[in-house]
Amino acid sequence: MMLVRMRLEYVTAWPNHAGMFVARKKGFYADRGFDVDIVWDGWDRGTPVDLTVAGEFQFAAVRLGELLETRSTDNPMRALATFNQNQLGGVISLKSKGISSFADLEGKRVSIPPVPRLTNMVVEAMEAQGADFSKVNVLDPFPYEPDIRSVEKGVYDAVFNVLGWESYQGVSPVSEVVQLSFDDVGVTPHHAYYLCATDSFVEENPGLVRDFVQATALGYEFARDNPQEALEILAPTMCNTDPDILRNSLEFMTPTWFAPNGKWGFMDEDLMRSYAQWMADGGFCDANVDSVAQAHTNEFLES
């Protein structure tokens, strides 16, 4: 049986990756003749893009800006599916902090990673609600990425992080957690992560690529239709996480996986272009917006 290696985008596996673990456990990959090594790590050896281009992995989860920047290199990558139909980054807080909108961040201590793109998203979200970002007490958490626990401890009033995961890491009831989505105020709508491979790998192995993409899609469909079994499959890999956190996160993530046509993974080129243009206009991505067309394909999602 062939071994295929998949590099995740994050430093740990989490329920947004459920479909791949389900596909492996249920034999959807094995039925097509391969095993899958799902890997996560930090970035001291390189990003998922770096290591995939170097040949250590056949597939990787990648953000759009990183993907587009590969198009001008000698080994460009291509998106074969998207993991999420919407963005996942947002601002997380508690009702007790008096925050229920982006406008309420005025006068608050907010952890925002020192990334201009992320700061600008908060600026635009506050402006959309008539608020003034200059009134925010911005705190730099680098090199850490604090979650809801830092809000519970009083270190921050709110944190910028991943909705539906970092929101649930504490002891506060879900009903008390505030999750502010940029999509709700029309700021930078986009797909969160993409399943990618290099152009050369895709062109040399179209059958394997189709099998991997379609087996992964089956995994996500199974996780949607059988959430309890999906949690049981995730448990051995994510045994260091409270079961309620996994359950809440899986429930949050599941609707984000499927396009309006009900299918997992389909990419909207207009959505990709609009976000790429926003990044280019702000100087947050050194890439040609016109490369979006060549940087993705939905063909392997078709039966």
C-alpha positions, -999 to +999 in steps of 0.1 A: +000+000+000+014+034-010+021+059+018+008+095+012+018+123+035-005+152+044+008+183+062-017+203+083-016+241+085-017+243+123+006+232+151-020+207+163-048+186+148-083+199+155-119+191+145-116+210+112-094+181+101-120+155+110-128+144+075-092+132+069-090+112+102-125+097+094-114+088+058-084+070+072-102+052+100-132+041+078-109+028+050-118+054+024-082+059+016-072+023+020-100+013-005-081+034-031-048+017-023-030+041+000-024+050+036-022+086+048+003+100+073-013+132+087+014+154+101+014+186+122+043+206+137+057+241+142+074+261+115+111+259+125+118+235+097+097+254+072+060+261+064+037+235+049+044+251+016+081+249+020+081+212+030+056+202+003+076+219-024+107+202-011+090+168-016+084+158+021+046+159+016+023+152-013-005+174+001-008+203+025-033+227+040-025+262+028-038+297+030-047+316-002-019+342+001+008+315+005-007+295-024-007+325-048+028+334-039+040+300-051+026+307-086+056+328-095+081+302-083+097+272-102+074+248-083+039+264-081+011+248-060-025+243-069-056+242-047-077+210-052-104+218-026-112+241+002-117+230+037-140+258+046-165+279+027-160+309+050-132+325+071-125+312+106-104+340+121-123+363+144-123+380+178-132+360+209-144+373+242-170+367+270-203+384+276-190+395+310-165+418+293-193+439+278-183+429+242-210+419+218-198+436+186-166+449+170-176+484+181-174+473+217-136+468+214-131+505+220-113+509+253-106+472+256-074+452+259-073+431+227-046+406+217-039+408+180-009+390+165+016+414+149+005+408+114-007+439+094-033+419+075-050+408+107-048+443+123-064+458+092-093+433+094-101+446+129-098+482+117-122+476+089-147+457+110-147+484+136-151+511+110-180+491+095-198+496+129-188+532+133-161+526+158-125+539+161-097+514+162-073+539+177-092+536+209-083+499+212-055+490+236-038+465+213-015+440+229+011+419+210+010+383+222+039+371+200+051+343+200+020+330+216-016+327+203-038+332+234-073+317+235-104+322+256-085+311+287-065+343+286-097+362+286-110+342+316-078+350+335-082+387+328-050+390+307-070+404+278-106+415+273-106+398+238-083+379+215-079+375+178-079+338+170-097+309+154-135+308+160-150+275+169-118+261+184-098+287+205-132+299+217-140+267+235-107+260+253-117+274+286-143+266+313-169+291+304-202+278+291-206+281+253-236+304+260-212+329+276-186+329+248-187+358+223-174+350+188-172+380+164-169+370+128-156+393+101-181+377+077-209+391+097-198+427+089-187+420+053-150+422+059-127+400+038-150+371+031-129+341+020-123+304+022-102+296+052-078+268+041-071+249+009-061+214+002-031+218-021-004+199-040+023+210-064+014+214-101+041+188-110+026+162-086-009+168-099+002+165-135+022+133-128-004+116-105-039+127-116-055+094-105-040+094-071-049+131-066-085+124-076-087+094-053-073+114-024-096+143-029-127+122-033-119+099-003-113+131+018-147+144+007-163+111+018-147+115+051-162+150+056-196+138+045-194+109+070-184+132+098-213+155+090-238+126+090-223+107+119-210+133+144-208+109+174-188+083+155-166+111+141-159+122+177-149+087+186-126+085+157-110+119+167-106+109+203-073+088+201-056+116+182-070+145+202-071+127+236-055+156+253-086+177+246-118+177+267-146+158+249-170+187+252-145+210+235-142+185+206-180+182+204-186+219+204-159+226+179-171+198+155-206+212+157-193+247+149-171+235+120-194+211+102-216+237+084-184+255+072-173+225+052-200+224+025-207+247-004-243+259-012-245+229-036-241+206-006-207+193-017-175+194+003-145+213-010-159+234-040-141+267-044-157+299-055-133+318-079-150+351-073-145+348-036-109+339-041-103+368-064-119+394-041-098+383-011-067+382-033-074+417-045-079+429-009-046+414+001-028+429-029-043+463-024-032+464+012+003+451+004-004+419+025+004+395-003+031+396-030+011+378-057-007+384-090-044+383-086-048+370-121-030+338-110-061+327-091-075+310-121-044+288-125-041+283-088-072+262-082-093+235-098-126+218-088-121+190-114-110+164-089-141+169-068-163+158-097-173+121-096 
